[in-house]
């Protein structure tokens, strides 16, 4: 079941986003509370860093001067002004598909974590560090991985080999899901949209090897070429597993045909933006008797360890009817090929170099990266994925100590305050809806930096890398499924602390800001407040807060329940304001002849625009308060005003050079706009930008007819 967690960028260490909070009266929030196991005590303060004894330079304030293009007119192309210097000189590393502010922070985090893991392999390491060192060491032991060959997946391939009809195919699906390989559909816990206090089981569509269903039948851009590359990739996987041509080509064709059939019955990304469209509480009885009676759901639930669960929701009942029919009627040989391909795709990064290289060949087609990341970097990412909160403890001590957490909390509160003020000013929201919106805002919780209580990873780590991955994956699946039927844990983080990203979860009505995101050039306790408010306040905190009131988040109330709490007139006017944003971004190109999907990107674009606007108001309110307290802020930083620096900081948070392949893949499947449009598409709608940069009305960055949702 889709969880509707709104993140700013890609998940894990390679993730990305920068983003924006509340002050008096204090909101009803789940403030991080000091815990004996926390790396640093939470320092409570409402003050920003004391004013420096001398004026800060742009570099000291948190701006990167060499990234700017001073020859560009900020009123004509603000992205070029903020990032032109960077775009001119930056080179995308051969093992990446983009290079920018986000990737620079990611690289710094990975370098630090590598040192941690290498230290963990030393004899003096304690038990916690030894576990990390053993996991990392097994990943780095390429000789042992080569020796193991395909043996790690042989048990699953043997199960698949027994498929001779629909019932045996269903048994194979159960075995694969138990081992966290998910053909056809996925399984996980989800809060019940109708009662957010309950955790139930959720089934969601899945089982495709390409990024999105449209790749199977759309002819836009390079998608036809990508389909051919994917079939060739599948054939190579079969050959590496021992299937010789021409049988390997026939097997690849079977997989492509079955995946195309699956794609045709899946919901589109646009449909899935509506929470009502992906929530269908059918329960076990409905699954077994109405939705898909030919599939052995009792055996399935027992096989994955939740035999007693009866509360179940599915994204679309018709999808499971179609999948059950496909399993029951498809040729057994073709089903074996599809299930085998799913196993090989999933396991390839953990197997021999030949499999790893083949997996990268497909990634290269989609991303444009020229080289495989070095082994150590891939192993750091794997440890972060599987033992993240264990690995994060030393990271937090090094990169998020002192007053950093307290400063970030204060910034969050300031932005939440500004959001409350903005709610009073919205012309399209009536008073009844406004009161409910304030209630939701007051209930919005925030997690900042790192968990108050670290997760324990209660599984053994051995010397075989693939075995460790399977063990960790099984443990995490059991942990997730163990949430079903238990009280909601509002402090269970969905990202690891070193992750450069953030998210909002509407069923929890909660935002999370990992320590990895709260790093320079996005945030620092020593930066000028205009930079912190512009980059992190607008691009992260304000962005995530606004998700609670965008086209999807607005359908959940303050308790996380899917409920219609907007009046008819408010919904109509909100829809009109949203359409303006949809139409605006639909005109932008990611690459020549490939435009953005305004509907797919609507929520993220609304959050970008609203976050920057609200955080700007928060900064102005904070600055006025400081002046009244006799602590005036430095309003001139070299030749720029602090208001100009605010927008410049936001712009520089999206300095990023991307490969054409990555940009096109993003346009086809990503709900976020490319970096250039996350800046210029936002700036044209900011009421504070024109006055800050003295842009005459009618200039490209001050067109005079802005889209205004918030």
Secondary structure as UniProt FT lines:
FT   STRAND          5..7
FT   TURN            13..14
FT   TURN            36..37
FT   HELIX           58..61
FT   HELIX           65..67
FT   TURN            70..71
FT   TURN            74..76
FT   HELIX           78..89
FT   TURN            94..95
FT   STRAND          98..100
FT   HELIX           101..120
FT   TURN            123..124
FT   HELIX           127..140
FT   HELIX           142..148
FT   TURN            149..150
FT   HELIX           151..161
FT   HELIX           166..178
FT   TURN            179..180
FT   STRAND          185..192
FT   TURN            193..194
FT   STRAND          195..205
FT   HELIX           213..216
FT   TURN            221..222
FT   HELIX           223..240
FT   TURN            241..242
FT   TURN            245..246
FT   HELIX           247..265
FT   TURN            269..270
FT   HELIX           271..273
FT   HELIX           275..278
FT   STRAND          280..281
FT   HELIX           283..286
FT   HELIX           287..291
FT   TURN            293..294
FT   HELIX           297..303
FT   TURN            304..305
FT   TURN            307..308
FT   STRAND          312..314
FT   HELIX           317..329
FT   HELIX           332..347
FT   HELIX           348..350
FT   HELIX           353..367
FT   HELIX           375..399
FT   TURN            402..403
FT   HELIX           404..425
FT   TURN            427..428
FT   HELIX           431..443
FT   STRAND          445..449
FT   HELIX           465..481
FT   TURN            482..485
FT   TURN            490..491
FT   TURN            497..498
FT   STRAND          502..505
FT   TURN            506..509
FT   STRAND          510..514
FT   TURN            515..517
FT   TURN            520..522
FT   TURN            525..526
FT   HELIX           529..532
FT   HELIX           533..537
FT   HELIX           538..539
FT   HELIX           541..547
FT   TURN            548..549
FT   TURN            551..552
FT   HELIX           553..555
FT   TURN            558..559
FT   HELIX           568..586
FT   STRAND          589..591
FT   TURN            592..593
FT   STRAND          594..595
FT   TURN            598..601
FT   HELIX           602..628
FT   TURN            629..630
FT   STRAND          636..637
FT   TURN            638..639
FT   STRAND          640..641
FT   HELIX           642..652
FT   TURN            653..654
FT   STRAND          656..658
FT   HELIX           660..669
FT   HELIX           675..683
FT   TURN            684..685
FT   HELIX           687..693
FT   TURN            697..698
FT   TURN            700..701
//
